[in-house]
Amino acid sequence: MKLQEFFQNKVVVITGSARGVGREAARQALAAGAFVALNGRDAATLEATRQNLGQTGRTLAVAADVSIPSEAQYLMAAVLAAWGRVDVLINNAGLSMRGEFADLSPTTIKTMIDANLLTAVWATQAALPALRLSQGRVLFVSSLAGVRGFPGVSLYSAAKMALTALQQSLRAEEGPRGVTASLVHLAFTENDPEKTVLGADGRPFQHHRRWSMTQQRAATALLKAVATGKERTVLTAQGRALVWGQCWFPGLLDWFVRSSGGKLHQVEEKHP
Ligand SMILES: NC(=O)c1ccc[n+]([C@@H]2O[C@H](COP(=O)([O-])OP(=O)(O)OC[C@H]3O[C@@H](n4cnc5c(N)ncnc54)[C@H](OP(=O)(O)O)[C@@H]3O)[C@@H](O)[C@H]2O)c1
């Protein structure tokens, strides 16, 4: 299916779209003819992104921290006030981490759940009445760490795995009411240079690491999952091998992950 066939004149809300994959998904949705509500916590960055994307008549910038229920409600109210409907919600806001479980501060643990699970919980609850009216779609952006727990990212993995449970329940509950819930597991994607992840001590830091997907490819996969309503998409051959290995050779996969000694999610920290 061509993206334009689905997205033409649809109202699309993308949480966490000030930069990275969310911003690229916004760019592609706009190119396919959608109206796009951009969201992030920093109003100035968000407005700069809106200006850079162009087509300002088709974009709305709503600064809101969607890990807070009232701010998620505010986001949806602003979109409804501007365009009167919500057809698609892409739960993209998220934050990764590095650090062993034993060393994680309470701040890091709570922030991982807030940023990666509760953002999607509150945004989806706030959007559901409008999505029921539009027979709309909701997408959850997960990771390969939402397929398997890897060393160094335990709480990120836990939150992303919880998204799968949420998406599956919602798909069953809301399917009969016409709302379709899907989930995409992204692989390592190229990052914006200013992107930060959270350390065990709760402090954000910038980092370098290998990546296997461009932001364009990741964003196209998200929009395709919305347009087709496919339940679950796993990206890259490596990702599909992970699912396959987990199903057919769990012992071998366990040995491989344990013997990697954290190398799979190793990053080079960058301090100013
Ligand atoms: N990059 C990867 O390799 C990769 C791999 C697998 C999965 N993913 C997933 O893909 C999604 C996008 O990743 P990315 O690499 O593009 O991330 P990113 O560059 O860090 O962008 C995250 C976006 O979310 C916003 N945000 C964070 N917390 C928020 C909150 N509470 N409320 C509203 N906005 C919030 C950020 O803006 P503000 O900081 O201004 O709020 C930013 O616009 C995430 O869910 C991530 O877990 C990424």
The ligand as a Gaussian input file, in Angstrom:
#p B3LYP/6-31G(d) Opt

LIG

0 1
 N       17.520000       5.116000      18.050000
 C       17.515000       3.801000      18.191000
 O       18.501000       3.123000      17.940000
 C       16.256000       3.088000      18.624000
 C       16.254000       1.679000      18.590000
 C       15.102000       1.012000      19.000000
 C       13.996000       1.719000      19.430000
 N       14.043000       3.082000      19.455000
 C       12.863000       3.798000      19.942000
 O       12.448000       4.728000      18.951000
 C       11.883000       5.876000      19.579000
 C       12.592000       7.125000      19.064000
 O       13.975000       7.017000      19.352000
 P       15.012000       8.154000      18.932000
 O       16.334000       7.503000      18.838000
 O       14.502000       8.936000      17.789000
 O       14.990000       9.057000      20.275000
 P       15.480000      10.554000      20.535000
 O       16.310000      11.081000      19.419000
 O       16.023000      10.583000      21.922000
 O       14.090000      11.368000      20.511000
 C       13.156000      11.167000      21.512000
 C       12.073000      12.208000      21.377000
 O       11.152000      12.020000      22.444000
 C       10.931000      13.259000      23.119000
 N       10.553000      12.911000      24.479000
 C       11.246000      12.189000      25.391000
 N       10.542000      12.056000      26.519000
 C        9.359000      12.688000      26.302000
 C        8.198000      12.899000      27.091000
 N        8.124000      12.437000      28.347000
 N        7.156000      13.584000      26.562000
 C        7.232000      14.075000      25.302000
 N        8.309000      13.901000      24.506000
 C        9.360000      13.221000      25.004000
 C       12.241000      14.024000      22.930000
 O       12.097000      15.434000      22.989000
 P       12.333000      16.264000      24.352000
 O       13.596000      15.712000      24.970000
 O       12.430000      17.685000      23.898000
 O       11.134000      15.997000      25.174000
 C       12.575000      13.630000      21.482000
 O       11.866000      14.450000      20.585000
 C       12.006000       5.652000      21.082000
 O       10.827000       5.103000      21.590000
 C       13.124000       4.632000      21.174000
 O       13.080000       3.877000      22.354000
 C       15.147000       3.781000      19.060000

